[in-house]
Amino acid sequence: MEKLTVVTGTGVPLRRSNVDTDQIIPAVFLKRVTKSGFDDALFYAWRRDPNFVLNQPAYKDGKILVAGPDFGIGSSREHAVWALHDYGFRVVISPRFADIFYGNTAKNGVLAAIMPQESVELLWKLLEEEPGRQMTVSLEDRTVTCGDVTLPFEVDDYVRWRLMNGYDDIDLTLQHEDDIKAYEKLRAEKFPFKPTTIPAKHLPEVPVESARPVDDSAWAGPLADRK
């Protein structure tokens, strides 16, 4: 995961509260099997409105989203963060986030910065006075700078550490790779009859033949006579 320390880019004022994850990305897009390419699904319904903020040329390349309270409520879909990230947002500012959404941001390279409502409203004012205005968010200093105004924000220490180091869940696991290797070696020696595991950083090569559908006709016998 890419490290996040300082983000500079266009600020986008989203004057909406109680934004749920279905508004961030509708459930119909959850059928996709990849983890990327969700930028076209972000705020899908709202983007049908020509007056929606992301349809305005000054804001279309936004990197920092400034939203109202209770952002990310609703279902726990991780796709909501994927859509924000794929669109280009690396920071979302709000007075309050849903707990599960907040946790998902840290695992996917997006900073959820908590600021008081009065600070959010000041940022809205500054961004609307000069559409396309650049902002700078420093995770190291825990500050947001917009024009001549610099404001503090809150972020969990553990979340801050993960983002600044670019650690997703797999990266955290691989920090213990030596211990994993030592355990697997001991396991193989102590229980030689058990299947051998693969190295932590490598996926097995799956032969094409193994991708064929399993013939389950052999299972039909005992059940065939059941009515």
Secondary structure as GFF3:
##gff-version 3
##sequence-region A 1 227
A	DSSP	beta_strand	6	14	.	.	.	ID=ss1
A	DSSP	alpha_helix	21	24	.	.	.	ID=ss2
A	DSSP	three_ten_helix	27	31	.	.	.	ID=ss3
A	DSSP	three_ten_helix	39	41	.	.	.	ID=ss4
A	DSSP	three_ten_helix	46	48	.	.	.	ID=ss5
A	DSSP	three_ten_helix	53	55	.	.	.	ID=ss6
A	DSSP	beta_strand	62	67	.	.	.	ID=ss7
A	DSSP	alpha_helix	79	87	.	.	.	ID=ss8
A	DSSP	beta_strand	91	94	.	.	.	ID=ss9
A	DSSP	alpha_helix	99	107	.	.	.	ID=ss10
A	DSSP	beta_strand	111	114	.	.	.	ID=ss11
A	DSSP	alpha_helix	117	129	.	.	.	ID=ss12
A	DSSP	beta_strand	134	138	.	.	.	ID=ss13
A	DSSP	beta_strand	143	146	.	.	.	ID=ss14
A	DSSP	beta_strand	149	152	.	.	.	ID=ss15
A	DSSP	alpha_helix	157	165	.	.	.	ID=ss16
A	DSSP	alpha_helix	169	174	.	.	.	ID=ss17
A	DSSP	alpha_helix	177	190	.	.	.	ID=ss18
A	DSSP	three_ten_helix	208	211	.	.	.	ID=ss19
A	DSSP	three_ten_helix	217	219	.	.	.	ID=ss20
A	DSSP	alpha_helix	220	224	.	.	.	ID=ss21
###
